[in-house]
Amino acid sequence: MRLTLNKKEVEYILKKIENRELEAKIKKQLEIEEQRDVSKKSKSALKATKIRSDRAKAKIQNAINILRMENRKISYYSIAQSSGVSYSTVKKYVTL
């Protein structure tokens, strides 16, 4: 059986335990959990997110450059239209 507890809940349980052997076992498992490295899946997700955001930033920068060359108004909307990136993504990465 597996339980998911937050830190406060674990501390409460450890205070209530009278069995020292069980308390030591729980503390040891907590130490192992804290030392555990981020899983491959998490690392892959972080890498994919970075690649997507870098691509979006590049598209936005290209759109800004094109708008400047064409002497067109630079707004969040025009950048989004020109780059093919969503308006919210442009708002996230651009400061006007």
N, C-alpha and C positions, 0 to 999 in steps of 0.2 A: 504494500500500500504506500502511496506517495501523497504527501500533504504539501501545500504551498502556504507558507506562513511569512508574515512580514517580521521585521527585526523586533518590533515591540512585542508581538505575540510570542516569539521565541524566548525573549528575556523573561516574560511573565511565566512561561512554562518552566523555564530553568529555575526560577525562584521557588516554584511549588513542588519540584521534584525532590523526594527524600532519598531516592535510590541513587547513590553517588556513581555507581557503575553506569547506569543509564545516562546520567548527566554528562559523564566523561565521553560516552559514545556520541551523544548529540553534539557536544562541543567539538569533538574531533571531526565529525561530518561537516559541521559548519566551516571549520578551517579548510577542509578539502574543497568545499564549494567556493569559498572566497579565492582560493588559489587557482581554480580551474580557469583555463584560458578560454577566450571567446571561441565558440564553435566555428567550424568551417562554413556552415550555413550563414551564420551572422556575418562573417568576414566577406563572404561572397555578396551578400545583400548590401553591405556597406560599399563594396567596390562598385557594384552595379549602380547604386545611387550616385556615387561620385562621377561616374562616367556620364550618366544621364544629365546631371546638373552641369557638368563641363560642356556638354554638347549644347545645352540650352543657352548657356552663357555665350558660347561662340556664335550661335545663331543670332542672339540679341545684339552682340557687338557688330556683327556683319550688317544687320539691319540698320543700326544707328549710322554706320559709315555710309551705307547706300543713301539713307535719308539726307545726310549732310551733303553728299555729292550732288544730289538732286535738288538741294535747297528747299526741301520740304520740312514742314513743321514736325518737330520731334515731341511726341507725346507717348504715353503708355499704350494708348490704342493704336497709334500708327506703327509703333515698334512691334506690337503683337501681330498686326495685320501683315507687316512686311516680313517678319521673321518666321511666322507660322507657329509661334509659341503662344500659349494661352496668356490672357491679360493678367491673371493672378501670378503667373510665373515671372512676367516682366516686372510687375510691382515688387516681387520678392527680390529680384536681382538688380534693379535699376533705381538710382536716386536722381530725380530731376529737380 
